[in-house]
Amino acid sequence: MAGASPKIDYDKHGDVLYVTFNTGEPSYCEEIDDFLLLELGVFTRLPTGFRIIGLKEQAKRLHSRIMRQKAQDVIKIQLQKHKKRATSRIENEILDRQKKLRKVFREIKKEQLIEA
């Protein structure tokens, strides 16, 4: 499902940011640290989204740029693991998800969920 826009949902009550790359693949979560959960595809193990727990609280505690960079780095590392043994189809998926990740953080900034 390359090309589909990522979906961003923010739960104000729970202060949780949910992001999915709309891949259509069933996913599971892997806890990265206290605030970041990475969603990975059951079949491909490629990132299919992520969650930031306590978004506003984490943005106060950590500089917003650090929080964004952490999420981006974790996803990039996961993608790089697959790039070494990727077919051209998987490489295209990796590039697509990297683009979606950049788009997500532009949207989050635009919606002023986190500071620039």
C-alpha positions in Angstrom: 0.0 0.0 0.0 2.8 2.4 -0.8 1.8 6.0 -1.2 -1.0 6.0 1.3 -0.7 8.9 3.7 0.2 8.3 7.3 -2.6 8.6 9.8 -2.0 10.7 13.0 -4.3 10.5 16.0 -3.8 12.3 19.2 -5.7 11.2 22.4 -5.8 14.4 24.5 -7.2 12.6 27.5 -4.5 9.9 27.5 -1.8 12.2 26.0 -0.9 9.6 23.5 0.1 10.1 19.9 -0.7 7.3 17.5 0.9 7.2 14.1 0.3 4.5 11.5 1.9 4.4 8.1 -1.3 2.7 6.7 0.5 -0.3 5.3 -2.4 -2.6 5.9 -0.1 -5.2 7.5 -1.0 -6.6 11.0 1.4 -5.2 13.6 2.7 -5.7 17.1 4.3 -3.2 19.4 7.9 -3.2 20.7 8.7 -1.0 23.7 11.8 1.1 22.9 11.8 3.2 26.1 9.5 4.9 28.6 7.7 6.9 25.9 8.2 5.3 22.6 6.5 2.2 21.2 7.4 1.0 17.7 4.8 -0.8 15.7 6.4 -3.5 13.5 4.7 -5.6 10.7 4.1 -9.2 11.7 5.3 -10.5 8.3 8.0 -7.9 7.2 9.1 -6.6 10.6 9.3 -3.2 8.9 7.9 -0.3 11.0 4.2 0.2 10.4 3.9 3.1 12.9 4.7 4.2 16.4 3.2 5.6 19.6 4.5 8.3 21.9 3.1 7.9 25.4 2.7 11.2 27.3 3.5 13.3 24.3 3.0 16.7 26.0 4.7 15.6 29.2 7.7 14.2 27.3 7.9 17.4 25.2 8.2 19.3 28.5 10.7 16.9 30.0 12.8 16.4 26.9 13.4 19.0 24.2 10.9 18.3 21.4 13.7 18.0 19.0 15.3 15.2 21.1 12.0 13.4 21.2 11.5 13.6 17.5 15.0 12.6 16.8 14.7 9.5 19.0 11.6 8.3 17.2 13.2 9.0 13.8 16.5 7.2 14.8 14.7 4.1 16.1 12.7 3.8 12.9 15.7 4.4 10.7 17.7 1.8 12.5 14.9 -0.7 12.0 14.7 0.1 8.3 18.4 -0.2 7.9 18.4 -3.7 9.3 16.2 -4.7 6.4 18.0 -2.7 3.7 21.1 -4.9 3.8 19.1 -7.9 2.6 16.3 -6.1 0.8 14.9 -6.9 -2.6 13.9 -3.9 -4.8 10.3 -4.2 -3.6 11.4 -4.0 0.1 13.8 -1.1 -0.7 10.8 0.8 -2.2 8.8 0.1 1.0 11.7 1.3 3.1 11.9 4.5 1.1 8.2 5.0 1.3 8.1 4.6 5.1 11.0 7.0 5.5 9.1 9.6 3.5 6.0 9.0 5.6 8.0 9.4 8.8 9.2 12.9 7.6 5.6 13.8 6.7 4.3 12.7 10.1 6.7 15.0 11.9 5.9 17.9 9.6 2.2 17.4 10.4 2.7 17.1 14.1 4.6 20.4 14.1 1.9 22.0 11.9 -0.8 20.9 14.3 1.3 22.3 17.1 1.3 19.1 19.1 5.0 19.6 19.7 7.2 22.7 19.3 9.4 23.2 16.3 
